[in-house]
Amino acid sequence: MSAISQPTLDEIEDRFVALVEGRLTRDEVDRWAAGWVTQDELDWDDLSWWALSLLHGIDLFEGPGGGYLHDDEQVRLWLAELRKRRMA
């Protein structure tokens, strides 16, 4: 069995950027994050887990006929917070 190479914090941040820039859809980012969140054998640092957990579920809607639970502005704020925490 080969070891799973989990994404780095840079790669997680890149998904936020790609989403904000419109290069990836919310569905694509959510599916990517879900693939990592469900891997029980991985060990995450707190910041990576926080950011990855935000991406998992990024495509959720408020309800029938509603917009996204977390709008584009919220996603941009999360990206800014991630960058701020990385510098701390």
C-alpha positions as CSV (number, residue, x, y, z in Angstrom):
1,M,0.0,0.0,0.0
2,S,1.4,3.4,-1.0
3,A,1.4,6.4,1.3
4,I,-1.1,9.1,0.4
5,S,0.5,12.4,-0.3
6,Q,-1.9,14.9,1.1
7,P,-2.2,18.5,-0.3
8,T,0.0,21.2,1.2
9,L,-1.3,24.4,2.6
10,D,-0.2,26.1,-0.7
11,E,-2.4,23.7,-2.7
12,I,-5.3,24.3,-0.4
13,E,-4.9,28.1,-0.8
14,D,-4.6,27.6,-4.6
15,R,-8.1,26.1,-4.6
16,F,-9.5,29.2,-2.8
17,V,-7.7,31.4,-5.4
18,A,-9.0,29.3,-8.3
19,L,-12.5,29.5,-7.0
20,V,-12.4,33.3,-6.4
21,E,-10.9,33.8,-9.9
22,G,-13.5,31.5,-11.5
23,R,-11.1,28.9,-12.8
24,L,-12.8,26.2,-10.7
25,T,-16.4,25.8,-9.8
26,R,-17.8,25.4,-6.3
27,D,-18.7,21.9,-7.1
28,E,-15.2,21.0,-8.3
29,V,-13.6,22.5,-5.2
30,D,-16.1,20.8,-2.9
31,R,-15.4,17.4,-4.5
32,W,-11.7,17.9,-4.3
33,A,-11.9,18.9,-0.6
34,A,-14.3,16.0,0.2
35,G,-11.8,13.5,-1.1
36,W,-9.3,14.7,1.5
37,V,-11.6,15.3,4.4
38,T,-12.8,11.7,4.3
39,Q,-9.3,10.3,4.5
40,D,-9.1,9.2,8.2
41,E,-5.4,8.2,8.1
42,L,-4.2,11.7,7.3
43,D,-2.8,14.0,9.9
44,W,-3.6,17.7,9.4
45,D,-2.2,20.8,11.1
46,D,-4.9,23.1,12.5
47,L,-4.7,25.7,9.7
48,S,-4.9,23.2,6.9
49,W,-7.8,21.5,8.5
50,W,-9.6,24.8,9.0
51,A,-9.2,25.8,5.4
52,L,-10.0,22.4,3.9
53,S,-13.1,22.2,6.0
54,L,-14.3,25.5,4.6
55,L,-13.8,24.3,1.1
56,H,-15.7,21.1,1.8
57,G,-19.3,22.2,1.6
58,I,-18.5,25.4,-0.3
59,D,-21.3,24.4,-2.8
60,L,-24.1,24.2,-0.3
61,F,-27.2,26.3,-0.9
62,E,-29.2,28.2,1.7
63,G,-32.3,26.3,0.8
64,P,-34.6,25.6,-2.2
65,G,-34.3,28.4,-4.7
66,G,-31.8,30.3,-2.5
67,G,-28.2,31.3,-3.2
68,Y,-25.1,29.8,-1.8
69,L,-24.9,29.4,2.0
70,H,-21.6,31.3,1.8
71,D,-21.5,34.0,-0.9
72,D,-18.5,35.1,-2.9
73,E,-17.6,37.8,-0.5
74,Q,-17.4,35.3,2.3
75,V,-15.1,33.1,0.3
76,R,-12.8,36.1,-0.4
77,L,-12.8,36.9,3.3
78,W,-11.8,33.3,4.1
79,L,-9.0,33.5,1.6
80,A,-7.8,36.7,3.2
81,E,-8.1,35.1,6.7
82,L,-6.1,32.1,5.5
83,R,-3.3,34.4,4.2
84,K,-3.3,36.4,7.4
85,R,-3.0,33.3,9.5
86,R,-0.2,31.9,7.4
87,M,1.8,35.1,8.0
88,A,1.3,34.9,11.8
